[in-house]
Amino acid sequence: MPLSSEVQVNEMNKDFKKVIKAVLANSDWVFISKSGSKHPALLHSTGVKLPIPLSSGDRRALMNFQSSVRKVEQNGNYRLQN
């Protein structure tokens, strides 16, 4: 039986899946399941939590997510803009 995190990753858009798997290959990131919240997230070793969009409704969603990941990896912190 697959872990809940595997099921959630499988529910995502194929392009997001590739990016998420590549990010998780870096030992600084951990997958957080969506229990209790609307979206799963990635947690960086610095404590920064990035929500993962489950749909690609916005054509720039993937690029924005990749940009956020890069900013966290480069700066060690990143503030999501409201």
N, C-alpha and C positions, 0 to 999 in steps of 0.2 A: 504494500500500500504506500503511495507517495506521501511525502511530508506535506503539510499544509502550505509551506513556502513554495514547494515545487508545483503544487496545484495552482497557486496564485500566479506564479511566473508563467505557467502554461496558458492562463486566461488572457495574458497580455498580447498586444500587437506584436507581430514577428520582429519588427525592427527594434522595438523596445526590449524584447527578449535578448537579442544579440548584445545590445549595449549593457543590459543588466548583468548578463553572464560574464561579460568582459570586465565590468567593474568589480564584480564579486571575486574574480580571479585575483584581484589585488587584496592582500590580507588586511588592508586598512578598513575595509567595508564589511558590514554585516547586514543581512536581510532581516527586516522586521515585518512580521505578518500583519494583516489588516484587522485583526481581532480588536474590536473596540474603537476603531477609527474607520474612516471612509476609504483610505488608500493604504496600500503597503508602503514601506519606506526603506531607505538605505540609511544606515547609521555609520558615520565615519568615526575613526578612533579618537578624533578631537571632540566628539560629542555632537557634531552637526548632523541633523536629521533631515534628509531630503525625501519628500513624498514622491511616490512614483505614480504618474498618471496611468490609469488603466485603459483609457481610450486615446485615440489619436485624433480627436475632434478638431483640434487646432493644428493646422499644417506645420506650425513651427514648434509644436510640443516636444518633439524628439530633440531638435536642435537646442531648445531652451534647457532641457534636462541635461544634455551632454555639457552644455556650457556651465551649468550649476555644479556638476561633478568636477569639471576641470578647475573651477574657482576654489572649491573646497580642497582639492589636492594641491593646488599651487599655494594657497594662502593659509591653509590649515583652519580657516574659518570662513563662513559665508553667511550673510544675513539675507533671508528671503525678503523680497520687497513686497509690501502690501499694496 
